[in-house]
Amino acid sequence: MRILRPAMPGGTLRRWRFFGAALLRVLAVWAVSTLTLLVLAGILPDFRLQSPDGDSATYIATTAAIGAGVFGLLGAVVWPLLVRALLLVPALVLGTLVFFLNGSLLWLALSLVPYGRGSADPGTAVVVAAAMSAASSATSTALAVRDDGAYRRRLARLADRRRRREGLGPAPRTPGTVFVQLDGVGYGMLREALTGADGEPALMPTLAAMYGTTHRLTRWRTDWPSQTGASQLGILHGTNKDVPAFRWYEKESGEVLISNRPSGAAELQRRAVEATGDRGLLALDGASRGNLFSGGASQVALVVSVAARRDRENRSRAGYFAYFSDPANATRTAVSFVAEAVREVCQSTRSRLRGDRPRVPRGGLYPLIRAFATVVQRDVVVAAVLGDVFSGRSAVFADLVAYDEVAHHSGPRGRDARQVLRRLDRSVAMIAKAAQRAPRPYRIVLLSDHGQSAGETFRASYGLTLEDLVRAGCGLPVSRRVGRTPSGAEARAAARAALHIPEDGPQGEERTPSRNAGPIVLASGNLGLVSFPDVPGRMSREQVTKRHPALLRTLADHPGIGFLLVHSERHGPVVLGRGGAEHRLDTGEITGGPDPLAPFGPGAAEAVRRTAGFGNVPDIVINSVVDPETGAVHAFEQQIGSHGGLGGEQNEAFLLSPHELSAPCEGEELVGAERVHQVLRRWLSESAGRAVPPTRAGDALEAAEREFPASRPV
């Protein structure tokens, strides 16, 4: 006779399976942590799990198990509260403090063991805690990945919990969009990375797979200047008007505005919001990660324009909480940070011993700045993007600056820079896999803000700096001691903001130079700017010639300079070249010789004409010469891979977009960051299934005042 048992409801059975699988994972992590504790106790002399008189193996194992369990509970309950309470400290200091907090939790866990036999030296406790965190995190991740159902349920719970907390309800089913900016990766460099060179496999296999199946590659031409401040402001906020360079002197305020400093970025964003009446591309359920500007997003992490703010809810450093709340993240990042710094020292030493040319100094703090860009910034930004994807945000824009930083010092196609591209490809792969498990479908768009052009520095090629040449043309004494030109790399600004370093740093880059100190000469890659602070308004060509008769010809005839931009009282904006050649931009008339802009391509005249119309353009704008065969330029900074002016690959950026989205442009070249903004806004509308309108002007201005209450012209 058969005995019929009542069937268990499907929902109850699934819940029991879920709790059973979760219990097994907890036990597995506990066991691994216990074994790790036992192994470390046997290896480290200042760490023990037994009394000085000795204990049985059972007592030692029990002590290890209880210690590991208490440490895990403290990590789950106390750790997030500690990290959130410490968000006001500088970000990199928080990353270092994590280890000491972790060690303190281990010391507390051992003191709570009933037998009271465990002890550890403070320094040893930090090491043991880091090893245990890494081991438990690796085990938990491996088990979660193997159990795909549990992994999906965990992500769904995470997304639903965050959306309920923010009052957003369930994640919509319309596609979201993730924009990943690979800073400084030019169109030509990306094509090489996708297709391989000399029979080698693709340098970036994840992007190559996208390009071969689901995505299209489009080239777009940057503005003049070709640098992140101008490009990203245009992309995220729809305008980059009156941004003539990376750094420039503003005569009205008497200050130097630097686009990657918190005050400068905040002021540029405030001006853009005021000009457009729109908060930005990410104003509707968006997140901004690792950028110079927020794009109007409510969720920000490592965003320079809001780095100086102190409110707890919307501060850029709050993005560190999600990352450092897991002590294993701090362990992994710290180890990778040290490894990257050592790698840079070894690579720069080999380059120096080989006598590589071109080459720039890579000592001082640069190994640490490189490690910040290629490890800390990358890890925190990617983790923030993963959290956004799991939460179902509608639009995410993230900037990964690693390649740009390394290429400045190692060259755009140097071995070091190519290694960074491989690691960035793995980061994109991680985001793509997360998007497959997200609570809503996602479209991933990759883009760049500019490329980089290689070449010897101006100083290395001609034995003097641009400032020396300007002073000589003015008949002023030239300093015998050549100072180092500050680098404009974005990673330096992010690192400075993370450490709360004051903006007037030790590199000699004064924000408020004296009006009687002579001409102010600034550099933005291979773009140079000359301002005479004692003369109000923009000096005309005639005024400059009257005051310094030899200056313009000294500059224009120098073999390292391609052209000058000045303003003539008779002809308006004029481009000066060698031998008396002129290009009058208003009429297109070329006199005195060949067109000075011809070597820079067909779009050069329009780009220069646009910038010449800015209200704050300096008295003289200088662009280095370009080699028409190789595209090499001469940076006026200490960089062998540069961008900022015209010439070479720096002016060719890319868009790698899904076929589901409309083509960026039909039958015409895509020119300028403002056009790219329009394309991205159109794609957001297509994903949402409706037009995504700009925020109302009144709302945008009110938001700008609220976000940047201390902003003022700088």
Residue pairs with C-beta under 8 A, 6 or more apart in sequence:
18 150
18 153
21 147
21 150
22 150
24 143
25 140
25 143
25 144
25 147
25 150
28 139
28 143
29 72
29 136
29 139
29 140
29 143
30 65
30 68
30 69
30 72
32 135
32 136
32 139
33 68
33 71
33 72
33 132
33 135
33 136
34 61
34 64
34 65
34 68
36 68
36 131
36 132
36 135
36 136
37 49
37 64
37 67
37 68
37 128
37 132
38 49
38 60
38 61
38 64
40 47
40 127
40 128
40 131
40 132
41 47
41 48
41 49
41 60
41 64
44 124
44 127
44 128
46 120
46 121
46 123
46 124
47 119
47 120
47 121
47 124
47 125
47 128
48 117
48 118
48 119
48 120
49 60
49 63
49 64
49 67
49 117
49 118
50 59
50 60
50 63
50 117
51 117
55 63
55 117
59 115
59 117
62 115
63 113
63 115
63 117
63 118
66 113
66 114
66 115
67 106
67 109
67 110
67 113
67 118
68 109
68 132
70 108
70 109
70 112
70 113
71 105
71 106
71 109
71 129
71 132
72 136
74 105
74 108
74 109
75 102
75 105
75 133
75 327
78 105
79 101
79 102
79 105
79 325
79 327
80 321
80 325
82 101
83 94
83 98
83 101
83 320
83 321
83 324
83 325
84 321
84 325
86 94
86 97
87 94
87 312
87 315
87 317
87 318
87 320
87 321
88 310
88 312
89 97
90 317
90 498
90 499
90 500
91 302
91 317
91 320
91 497
91 498
91 499
92 372
92 376
92 495
92 498
92 499
93 499
94 317
94 320
94 324
95 320
95 324
95 330
95 333
95 334
95 376
96 334
98 324
98 327
98 330
99 126
99 129
99 130
99 330
99 331
99 334
100 126
101 327
102 126
102 129
102 130
102 133
102 327
102 330
103 122
103 123
103 125
103 126
103 127
103 128
103 129
103 130
104 125
105 129
106 120
106 125
106 128
106 129
106 132
107 120
107 122
107 125
110 118
110 119
110 120
111 118
120 128
129 327
130 327
130 330
130 331
130 334
131 331
133 326
133 327
133 328
133 330
133 331
134 328
134 331
134 332
136 328
137 326
137 328
137 329
137 332
138 328
144 150
144 151
144 154
145 151
151 437
152 437
155 390
155 437
155 438
155 439
156 439
158 390
158 391
159 171
159 390
159 391
159 392
159 438
159 439
160 170
160 171
160 439
162 391
163 169
163 170
163 171
163 391
163 392
168 285
170 439
171 391
171 392
171 438
171 439
171 440
172 392
172 394
172 440
173 440
173 441
174 440
174 687
174 688
174 689
175 440
175 441
175 442
175 443
175 660
175 687
176 389
176 392
176 393
176 394
176 395
176 396
176 438
176 440
176 441
176 442
176 443
176 687
177 394
177 395
177 396
177 442
177 443
177 444
177 445
177 683
177 684
177 687
178 385
178 388
178 389
178 396
178 398
178 431
178 435
178 442
178 443
178 444
178 445
179 395
179 396
179 397
179 398
179 445
179 446
179 447
179 680
180 385
180 398
180 400
180 428
180 431
180 444
180 445
180 446
180 447
181 232
181 291
181 397
181 398
181 399
181 400
181 446
181 447
181 448
181 449
182 190
182 400
182 403
182 424
182 446
182 447
182 448
183 228
183 399
183 400
183 401
183 402
183 403
183 404
183 448
183 449
183 490
184 401
184 403
184 404
184 407
184 408
184 412
184 448
184 449
184 450
184 451
184 452
184 641
184 643
185 193
185 403
185 404
185 421
185 448
185 451
185 654
186 412
186 448
186 450
186 451
186 452
186 649
186 650
186 652
186 653
186 654
187 217
187 219
187 220
187 448
187 451
187 649
187 652
187 653
187 654
188 451
188 649
188 652
189 412
189 413
189 451
189 452
189 649
190 204
190 207
190 217
190 448
190 654
190 656
191 217
192 203
192 413
193 202
193 203
193 204
193 207
193 208
193 418
193 421
193 425
194 202
194 203
194 204
194 207
194 208
194 211
194 217
195 202
195 208
196 202
196 203
202 208
203 418
203 421
203 422
203 425
204 421
204 422
204 424
204 425
204 428
205 425
206 425
206 426
206 428
206 429
206 432
207 425
207 428
207 446
207 656
210 432
210 444
210 446
210 656
211 217
211 656
214 658
214 659
215 446
215 656
215 657
215 658
215 659
216 656
216 657
216 658
216 659
216 663
217 654
217 655
217 656
218 654
218 655
218 656
218 657
218 663
218 664
218 665
218 670
219 652
219 653
219 654
219 655
219 669
219 670
220 652
220 653
220 654
220 655
220 664
220 669
220 670
220 671
220 672
220 675
220 676
221 603
221 607
221 651
221 652
221 653
221 669
221 670
221 671
221 672
222 230
222 231
222 449
222 450
222 451
222 650
222 651
222 652
222 653
222 672
222 673
223 230
223 231
223 234
223 240
223 607
223 610
223 611
223 672
223 673
224 527
224 604
224 607
224 608
224 610
224 611
224 645
224 646
224 651
225 243
225 244
225 245
225 246
225 524
225 525
225 527
225 611
225 644
225 645
226 450
226 451
226 525
226 643
226 644
226 645
226 646
226 650
226 651
227 245
227 246
227 259
227 449
227 450
227 488
227 524
227 525
227 643
227 644
228 246
228 259
228 260
228 292
228 399
228 404
228 449
228 450
228 490
229 240
229 243
229 246
229 259
229 260
229 265
229 268
229 292
230 240
230 243
230 259
230 673
231 240
231 449
231 450
231 653
231 673
232 291
232 292
232 293
232 399
232 449
232 673
233 239
233 240
233 243
233 259
233 268
233 269
233 272
233 292
233 293
233 673
234 240
234 672
234 673
234 674
234 676
234 677
235 281
235 447
235 449
235 673
235 676
235 677
235 680
236 280
236 281
236 282
236 288
236 291
236 293
236 294
236 295
236 296
236 397
236 677
237 269
237 272
237 273
237 276
237 278
237 280
237 281
237 293
237 295
237 296
237 677
238 272
238 276
238 278
238 280
238 281
238 674
238 677
238 678
238 681
238 694
239 272
239 275
239 276
239 674
240 272
240 673
240 674
241 275
241 614
242 271
242 614
242 615
242 616
243 259
243 268
243 614
244 529
244 611
244 614
244 616
244 617
244 618
244 621
245 522
245 524
245 527
245 529
245 618
245 621
245 644
246 258
246 259
246 260
246 488
246 524
246 525
246 527
246 644
247 256
247 257
247 258
247 259
247 264
247 488
247 509
247 522
247 523
247 524
248 256
248 257
248 522
248 524
248 529
248 531
248 616
248 618
249 255
249 256
249 257
249 513
249 520
249 522
249 529
249 531
249 533
249 618
250 256
250 257
250 616
250 713
250 714
251 531
251 533
251 536
251 537
251 538
251 616
252 713
253 713
253 714
254 512
254 513
254 515
254 533
255 511
255 512
255 714
256 509
256 510
256 511
256 512
256 513
256 520
256 522
257 264
257 267
257 268
257 714
258 264
258 488
258 503
258 509
258 511
259 265
259 268
259 292
260 292
260 304
260 488
260 490
260 492
260 493
261 304
261 493
261 496
261 503
262 304
262 305
262 306
262 307
262 308
262 493
262 497
262 503
263 308
263 503
263 714
264 714
265 292
265 293
265 304
265 305
266 305
266 306
266 308
266 708
266 711
267 708
267 711
267 712
267 713
267 714
268 293
268 305
269 293
269 294
269 305
269 704
269 708
270 704
270 708
270 711
272 280
272 293
273 279
273 280
273 296
273 700
273 701
273 703
273 704
274 701
274 704
276 694
276 700
277 694
277 695
277 696
277 697
277 700
277 701
278 296
278 694
278 695
278 697
278 700
279 296
279 694
279 695
279 699
279 700
279 703
279 704
280 286
280 293
280 294
280 295
280 296
280 297
281 295
281 296
281 395
281 397
281 677
281 680
281 681
281 684
282 288
282 294
282 295
282 296
282 297
282 395
282 396
282 397
283 295
283 296
283 297
283 694
283 695
284 394
284 395
284 692
284 695
285 298
285 393
285 394
285 395
286 295
286 296
286 297
286 298
286 299
286 393
286 394
286 395
286 396
286 397
287 297
287 298
287 299
287 300
287 301
287 384
287 385
287 388
287 393
287 395
287 396
287 397
288 294
288 295
288 297
288 299
288 300
288 301
288 303
288 397
288 398
289 300
289 301
289 302
289 303
289 319
289 381
289 384
289 385
289 388
289 396
289 397
289 398
289 399
290 301
290 302
290 303
290 377
290 380
290 381
290 384
290 398
290 399
290 400
290 401
290 494
291 302
291 303
291 304
291 397
291 398
291 399
292 303
292 304
292 305
292 399
292 490
292 493
293 303
293 304
293 305
294 300
294 303
294 305
294 306
294 707
295 397
296 695
296 700
296 703
297 395
297 397
298 314
299 388
299 393
300 306
300 314
300 315
300 316
300 318
300 319
301 316
301 317
301 318
301 319
301 320
301 322
301 380
301 381
301 384
302 316
302 317
302 319
302 377
302 380
302 381
302 384
302 494
302 498
303 316
304 316
304 490
304 493
304 494
304 497
305 708
306 314
306 315
306 316
306 707
307 316
307 317
307 497
308 497
309 315
309 316
309 707
312 318
314 707
316 497
317 498
319 380
319 384
320 380
322 383
322 384
322 387
323 329
323 379
323 380
323 383
323 384
324 330
329 379
329 383
332 379
333 375
333 376
333 379
336 375
336 379
337 371
337 372
337 375
337 376
338 371
340 367
340 370
340 371
340 374
340 375
341 367
341 368
341 370
341 371
342 367
344 362
344 366
344 367
344 370
344 371
344 416
345 367
347 410
347 415
347 416
348 362
348 363
348 367
351 359
351 362
351 410
352 359
357 456
358 411
358 454
358 455
358 456
358 457
358 460
358 640
359 640
360 409
360 457
360 460
360 638
360 639
360 640
361 484
361 638
362 409
366 409
368 495
369 405
369 489
369 491
369 492
369 495
370 405
370 406
370 409
370 491
372 491
372 494
372 495
372 498
373 401
373 402
373 404
373 405
373 406
373 489
373 490
373 491
373 494
373 495
374 402
374 405
374 406
374 420
374 423
376 498
377 400
377 401
377 402
377 491
377 494
378 400
378 402
378 423
378 424
378 427
381 398
381 399
381 400
382 398
382 400
382 427
382 430
382 431
384 398
385 396
385 398
385 431
385 434
386 430
386 431
386 434
388 396
389 396
389 431
389 434
389 435
389 438
389 442
390 434
390 437
390 438
390 439
392 438
392 439
392 440
394 684
394 687
394 688
395 684
399 449
399 490
400 424
400 427
401 489
401 490
401 491
401 494
402 420
402 423
402 424
402 491
403 417
403 420
403 421
403 424
404 452
404 489
404 490
404 491
405 489
405 490
405 491
406 414
406 416
406 417
406 420
407 414
407 417
407 420
407 452
407 641
408 452
408 487
408 489
408 639
408 640
408 641
408 642
409 639
409 640
409 641
410 416
410 417
410 640
410 641
411 417
411 454
411 640
411 641
412 451
412 452
412 453
412 454
412 641
412 649
413 454
414 641
417 641
428 444
428 446
431 444
432 444
435 441
435 442
435 444
443 658
443 660
443 661
443 683
443 687
444 658
445 655
445 656
445 657
445 658
445 661
445 680
445 683
446 654
446 655
446 656
446 657
447 653
447 654
447 655
447 656
447 676
448 653
448 654
449 653
449 673
450 643
450 650
450 651
450 653
451 643
451 648
451 649
451 650
451 651
451 652
451 653
452 641
452 642
452 643
452 649
452 650
453 526
453 626
453 631
453 632
453 633
453 641
453 642
453 643
453 647
453 648
453 649
453 650
454 630
454 631
454 632
454 633
454 640
454 641
454 648
455 526
455 627
455 632
455 633
455 634
455 635
455 640
455 642
455 648
456 632
456 634
456 640
457 634
457 635
457 636
457 637
457 638
457 639
457 640
458 465
458 466
458 526
458 560
458 624
458 634
458 635
458 636
459 465
459 482
459 638
461 560
461 634
462 558
462 559
462 560
462 634
464 472
464 478
464 482
465 482
465 483
465 485
465 636
466 521
466 523
466 528
466 622
466 636
467 521
468 478
468 479
468 482
469 554
469 555
469 558
470 519
470 521
470 530
470 551
470 555
471 477
471 478
471 518
471 519
471 521
472 478
472 554
473 548
473 550
473 551
473 552
473 554
473 555
474 518
474 519
474 548
474 551
475 548
475 550
476 518
476 519
483 508
484 507
484 508
484 638
485 523
485 636
485 637
485 638
486 507
486 508
486 509
486 637
487 637
487 638
487 639
488 524
488 525
488 637
488 644
496 503
496 505
503 511
504 510
504 511
511 714
513 520
513 533
514 533
515 533
515 534
516 533
516 534
517 533
519 530
519 531
519 532
520 530
520 531
520 532
520 533
521 528
521 529
521 530
522 528
522 529
522 531
522 618
523 529
523 635
523 636
523 637
523 644
524 636
524 637
524 644
524 645
525 633
525 635
525 636
525 637
525 639
525 642
525 643
525 644
525 645
525 650
526 623
526 624
526 633
526 634
526 635
526 636
526 642
526 643
526 644
526 645
526 647
526 650
527 621
527 622
527 623
527 624
527 636
527 644
527 645
528 621
528 622
528 623
528 624
528 636
529 618
529 620
529 621
529 622
530 618
530 619
530 620
530 621
530 622
531 618
531 619
532 539
532 544
532 547
532 619
535 543
535 619
538 567
538 617
538 618
538 619
539 567
539 619
540 566
540 567
540 568
540 569
541 552
541 566
541 567
541 568
541 569
541 574
542 568
542 569
544 551
544 552
544 566
544 619
544 620
545 551
545 552
551 620
552 564
552 566
552 576
552 620
555 561
555 564
555 620
555 622
556 563
556 564
556 576
556 577
556 578
557 578
557 579
559 625
560 624
560 625
560 634
561 622
561 623
561 624
561 625
562 577
562 596
562 599
562 600
562 623
562 624
562 625
562 626
562 646
562 647
563 575
563 576
563 577
563 583
563 596
563 597
563 600
563 622
563 623
564 575
564 576
564 577
564 620
564 621
564 622
564 623
565 573
565 574
565 575
565 576
565 608
565 611
565 612
565 617
565 620
565 621
565 622
565 623
566 573
566 574
566 576
566 619
566 620
566 621
567 573
567 574
567 612
567 617
568 574
568 584
571 584
571 586
571 587
572 584
572 585
572 586
572 612
573 584
573 585
573 586
573 608
573 609
573 612
573 613
574 582
574 583
574 584
574 585
575 582
575 583
575 584
575 585
575 596
575 597
575 608
576 582
576 596
577 583
577 593
577 594
577 595
577 596
578 593
578 596
579 592
579 593
580 592
580 593
581 590
581 591
581 592
581 593
581 594
581 595
581 596
582 590
582 591
582 592
582 596
583 589
583 590
583 595
583 596
583 597
583 605
584 590
584 591
585 605
585 608
585 609
585 612
586 609
588 605
597 604
597 605
597 608
598 604
599 625
599 626
599 628
599 647
600 623
600 626
600 646
600 647
601 646
601 651
603 651
603 669
603 671
604 646
606 671
607 646
608 646
611 617
611 621
622 636
623 645
623 646
623 647
624 633
624 634
624 635
624 636
624 645
624 647
625 633
625 634
625 647
626 632
626 633
626 646
626 647
626 648
627 633
627 648
630 648
631 647
631 648
631 649
632 648
633 642
633 645
633 647
633 648
633 650
635 642
642 650
643 650
644 650
655 664
655 670
655 676
655 679
657 664
657 683
661 683
661 686
661 687
662 682
662 683
662 686
664 670
664 676
664 679
665 675
665 679
670 676
670 679
681 692
684 692
685 691
685 692
694 700
695 703
704 711
